[in-house]
């Protein structure tokens, strides 16, 4: 009879996943400067040694948290079907508005990391790599949408990608300050205008 016990590799991946999730929550709630690696370890259910066996230190953990979130966004958020035709801009607008409403922890984390990295050139460069990956993924999605639908984008795909990301981030900040439908409505209207429907 085969054993169903997880392999050491699977266990290590699970430990890393739990540490990343705990770090994202702790950084968002406490602030990166105020969060100790012991706090992250305790929240994940491990000792500090488990954190250091996976990450070189706090800056490495911060960079890994952001890279993990970007991987999740490009894997899920950009999976919206391109075959939705004329209804796609509204679908994108609805999806993004729902994400802004649901992921306030992610928005606090984004603001925290932006301020934290602004004071550390080396970390800022590392985080820029993740931002470039997200911009490129959104630009590729827009390029493919325009190709399949025949829609004429109002800006070059890379410029429009950065504009959309900045718009979502800005509206997310507004929603943190004003958790009402107004910021979400504004986001939905702006997306429909920036992502044109097929001719």
The 8 nearest C-alpha neighbors of each residue, nearest first, counted from 0:
[[1, 2, 3, 4, 5, 6, 7, 9],
 [2, 0, 3, 4, 5, 6, 7, 9],
 [1, 3, 4, 0, 5, 6, 7, 9],
 [4, 2, 5, 1, 6, 0, 9, 7],
 [3, 5, 2, 6, 1, 7, 10, 9],
 [6, 4, 9, 3, 10, 7, 8, 2],
 [5, 7, 9, 8, 10, 4, 11, 3],
 [8, 6, 10, 9, 11, 5, 12, 4],
 [9, 7, 11, 6, 10, 12, 5, 13],
 [10, 8, 12, 6, 11, 7, 5, 13],
 [9, 11, 7, 13, 8, 12, 14, 6],
 [12, 10, 14, 8, 13, 9, 7, 15],
 [11, 13, 15, 9, 10, 14, 16, 8],
 [12, 14, 16, 10, 11, 15, 17, 9],
 [15, 13, 11, 17, 16, 12, 18, 10],
 [14, 16, 12, 18, 13, 17, 19, 11],
 [17, 15, 13, 19, 14, 18, 12, 20],
 [18, 16, 20, 14, 19, 15, 43, 21],
 [17, 19, 21, 15, 43, 20, 16, 22],
 [20, 18, 22, 16, 17, 21, 64, 15],
 [21, 19, 17, 23, 18, 22, 16, 24],
 [20, 22, 18, 24, 43, 23, 19, 42],
 [21, 23, 25, 19, 39, 24, 20, 26],
 [22, 24, 20, 26, 21, 25, 27, 19],
 [25, 23, 21, 27, 22, 26, 28, 20],
 [26, 24, 22, 28, 27, 23, 29, 21],
 [27, 25, 31, 30, 23, 29, 24, 28],
 [26, 28, 108, 107, 24, 25, 30, 104],
 [29, 27, 25, 26, 30, 24, 104, 107],
 [30, 28, 26, 25, 33, 27, 34, 31],
 [31, 29, 26, 33, 32, 27, 28, 34],
 [30, 32, 26, 34, 33, 111, 29, 115],
 [33, 31, 34, 30, 115, 35, 29, 26],
 [32, 34, 30, 31, 29, 35, 26, 25],
 [35, 33, 31, 32, 29, 30, 26, 38],
 [36, 34, 38, 37, 33, 39, 32, 57],
 [35, 37, 39, 38, 40, 47, 34, 57],
 [36, 38, 40, 35, 47, 39, 41, 46],
 [39, 37, 35, 41, 36, 40, 42, 34],
 [38, 40, 36, 42, 22, 37, 41, 21],
 [39, 41, 45, 37, 43, 47, 46, 38],
 [40, 42, 44, 38, 43, 39, 45, 37],
 [43, 41, 39, 44, 40, 21, 38, 45],
 [44, 42, 40, 21, 41, 18, 17, 45],
 [43, 45, 41, 42, 40, 46, 17, 18],
 [46, 44, 40, 41, 43, 49, 47, 42],
 [45, 47, 48, 40, 49, 41, 44, 37],
 [46, 48, 40, 50, 37, 49, 36, 51],
 [49, 47, 51, 46, 50, 52, 45, 40],
 [50, 48, 52, 47, 51, 46, 45, 53],
 [49, 51, 47, 48, 53, 52, 54, 40],
 [52, 50, 54, 48, 53, 49, 55, 47],
 [51, 53, 49, 50, 54, 48, 55, 47],
 [52, 54, 51, 50, 49, 15, 55, 14],
 [55, 53, 51, 56, 60, 59, 50, 52],
 [56, 54, 59, 51, 53, 57, 60, 52],
 [57, 55, 59, 54, 58, 60, 51, 36],
 [56, 58, 60, 59, 61, 36, 55, 54],
 [59, 57, 61, 60, 56, 62, 122, 55],
 [58, 60, 62, 56, 57, 61, 55, 54],
 [59, 61, 57, 63, 58, 62, 54, 64],
 [62, 60, 58, 64, 63, 59, 57, 65],
 [61, 63, 59, 65, 60, 64, 126, 66],
 [62, 64, 60, 66, 61, 65, 67, 59],
 [65, 63, 67, 61, 62, 66, 19, 60],
 [66, 64, 68, 62, 67, 63, 69, 61],
 [65, 67, 63, 69, 68, 64, 129, 70],
 [68, 66, 70, 64, 65, 69, 63, 71],
 [69, 67, 71, 65, 70, 66, 72, 64],
 [68, 70, 72, 66, 71, 67, 73, 65],
 [71, 69, 67, 73, 68, 72, 74, 66],
 [70, 72, 68, 74, 69, 73, 75, 67],
 [73, 71, 69, 76, 75, 74, 70, 68],
 [72, 74, 70, 77, 71, 75, 76, 69],
 [73, 75, 71, 72, 70, 76, 77, 78],
 [76, 74, 78, 72, 77, 73, 71, 79],
 [75, 77, 72, 78, 73, 74, 79, 71],
 [78, 76, 79, 73, 75, 74, 140, 72],
 [77, 79, 75, 76, 80, 74, 73, 81],
 [80, 78, 77, 81, 76, 91, 75, 90],
 [79, 81, 82, 78, 83, 87, 77, 84],
 [80, 82, 83, 144, 79, 84, 87, 147],
 [81, 83, 80, 84, 87, 147, 148, 144],
 [82, 84, 87, 81, 86, 80, 85, 90],
 [85, 83, 82, 86, 87, 148, 197, 81],
 [84, 86, 196, 197, 87, 83, 88, 198],
 [85, 87, 84, 83, 89, 88, 90, 196],
 [86, 88, 90, 83, 89, 85, 84, 91],
 [89, 87, 91, 191, 90, 194, 86, 92],
 [88, 90, 92, 87, 91, 86, 191, 93],
 [91, 89, 87, 93, 88, 92, 94, 86],
 [92, 90, 94, 88, 89, 93, 87, 95],
 [93, 91, 187, 89, 95, 90, 94, 190],
 [92, 94, 90, 96, 91, 95, 89, 97],
 [93, 95, 91, 97, 92, 96, 90, 98],
 [96, 94, 98, 92, 97, 93, 91, 99],
 [95, 97, 99, 93, 183, 98, 94, 92],
 [98, 96, 100, 94, 95, 99, 101, 93],
 [99, 97, 95, 101, 100, 96, 102, 94],
 [98, 100, 96, 97, 102, 171, 101, 95],
 [101, 99, 97, 98, 102, 96, 103, 174],
 [102, 100, 98, 99, 97, 103, 104, 96],
 [101, 103, 105, 104, 99, 98, 100, 106],
 [102, 104, 106, 105, 101, 107, 100, 99],
 [105, 103, 107, 102, 106, 27, 108, 24],
 [104, 106, 108, 102, 103, 107, 109, 27],
 [105, 107, 109, 103, 108, 104, 171, 110],
 [108, 106, 27, 110, 104, 109, 105, 111],
 [107, 109, 27, 105, 111, 106, 110, 112],
 [108, 110, 106, 112, 107, 111, 105, 113],
 [111, 109, 113, 107, 108, 112, 106, 114],
 [112, 110, 108, 114, 109, 113, 115, 107],
 [111, 113, 115, 109, 114, 110, 116, 108],
 [112, 114, 110, 116, 111, 115, 117, 109],
 [115, 113, 117, 111, 112, 116, 110, 118],
 [116, 114, 112, 117, 113, 118, 111, 119],
 [115, 117, 123, 119, 118, 113, 114, 122],
 [116, 118, 114, 115, 119, 113, 123, 120],
 [119, 117, 116, 115, 120, 114, 123, 122],
 [120, 118, 116, 122, 121, 117, 123, 115],
 [119, 121, 123, 122, 124, 118, 117, 116],
 [122, 120, 124, 123, 119, 125, 116, 126],
 [121, 123, 125, 124, 119, 120, 116, 126],
 [124, 122, 116, 120, 126, 125, 121, 127],
 [123, 125, 127, 121, 122, 126, 120, 128],
 [126, 124, 122, 127, 123, 128, 121, 62],
 [125, 127, 123, 128, 129, 124, 62, 122],
 [126, 128, 130, 124, 125, 129, 123, 131],
 [127, 129, 131, 126, 130, 125, 132, 124],
 [130, 128, 132, 126, 127, 131, 66, 133],
 [129, 131, 127, 133, 132, 128, 134, 126],
 [130, 132, 134, 128, 129, 133, 135, 127],
 [133, 131, 129, 135, 130, 134, 136, 128],
 [132, 134, 136, 130, 131, 135, 137, 69],
 [135, 133, 131, 137, 136, 132, 160, 161],
 [134, 136, 138, 132, 133, 137, 131, 139],
 [137, 135, 133, 139, 138, 134, 132, 140],
 [136, 138, 140, 134, 139, 160, 135, 141],
 [137, 139, 156, 157, 135, 160, 141, 140],
 [140, 138, 142, 136, 137, 141, 135, 143],
 [139, 141, 137, 143, 138, 142, 144, 136],
 [142, 140, 144, 138, 143, 139, 156, 145],
 [141, 143, 139, 145, 140, 144, 156, 138],
 [144, 142, 146, 140, 141, 145, 147, 139],
 [143, 145, 141, 147, 146, 142, 148, 81],
 [146, 144, 150, 142, 149, 148, 143, 147],
 [147, 145, 143, 144, 149, 148, 142, 150],
 [146, 148, 144, 145, 149, 143, 81, 82],
 [149, 147, 197, 145, 150, 146, 144, 84],
 [148, 150, 145, 146, 197, 147, 151, 198],
 [151, 149, 197, 145, 148, 198, 196, 195],
 [152, 150, 145, 153, 149, 195, 197, 198],
 [151, 153, 154, 150, 195, 145, 194, 155],
 [154, 152, 151, 193, 155, 159, 195, 194],
 [155, 153, 159, 152, 158, 156, 157, 151],
 [154, 156, 158, 157, 159, 152, 153, 160],
 [157, 155, 138, 159, 158, 160, 142, 141],
 [158, 156, 138, 160, 159, 155, 161, 135],
 [159, 157, 161, 155, 160, 156, 154, 162],
 [158, 160, 162, 156, 154, 161, 157, 155],
 [161, 159, 157, 138, 163, 162, 158, 137],
 [160, 162, 164, 158, 159, 163, 134, 165],
 [163, 161, 159, 165, 160, 164, 166, 158],
 [164, 162, 166, 160, 165, 161, 159, 167],
 [163, 165, 161, 167, 166, 162, 168, 160],
 [166, 164, 168, 162, 163, 167, 169, 161],
 [167, 165, 163, 169, 164, 168, 162, 170],
 [166, 168, 170, 164, 169, 165, 171, 163],
 [169, 167, 171, 165, 166, 170, 164, 172],
 [170, 168, 166, 172, 171, 167, 165, 173],
 [169, 171, 173, 167, 172, 168, 182, 174],
 [170, 172, 174, 168, 169, 173, 99, 167],
 [173, 171, 175, 169, 170, 174, 168, 176],
 [174, 172, 170, 176, 171, 175, 177, 182],
 [173, 175, 178, 177, 171, 176, 172, 182],
 [174, 176, 172, 173, 177, 178, 171, 103],
 [175, 177, 173, 174, 178, 172, 171, 179],
 [176, 178, 174, 179, 175, 173, 182, 181],
 [179, 177, 174, 175, 176, 180, 182, 173],
 [178, 180, 181, 177, 182, 174, 183, 176],
 [179, 181, 183, 182, 184, 178, 174, 185],
 [180, 182, 184, 183, 179, 185, 177, 178],
 [183, 181, 185, 184, 174, 180, 170, 186],
 [182, 184, 186, 180, 96, 185, 181, 187],
 [185, 183, 187, 181, 186, 182, 180, 188],
 [184, 186, 182, 188, 183, 187, 189, 181],
 [187, 185, 183, 189, 184, 188, 190, 182],
 [186, 188, 92, 184, 190, 185, 189, 183],
 [189, 187, 185, 191, 186, 190, 184, 192],
 [188, 190, 186, 192, 191, 187, 185, 193],
 [191, 189, 193, 187, 192, 92, 188, 194],
 [192, 190, 88, 188, 194, 189, 193, 89],
 [191, 193, 189, 190, 194, 195, 188, 88],
 [192, 194, 190, 191, 195, 189, 153, 152],
 [195, 193, 191, 88, 192, 190, 196, 152],
 [196, 194, 193, 192, 150, 152, 197, 191],
 [195, 197, 85, 150, 88, 198, 194, 87],
 [196, 198, 150, 148, 85, 149, 195, 84],
 [197, 150, 196, 149, 148, 85, 151, 195]]
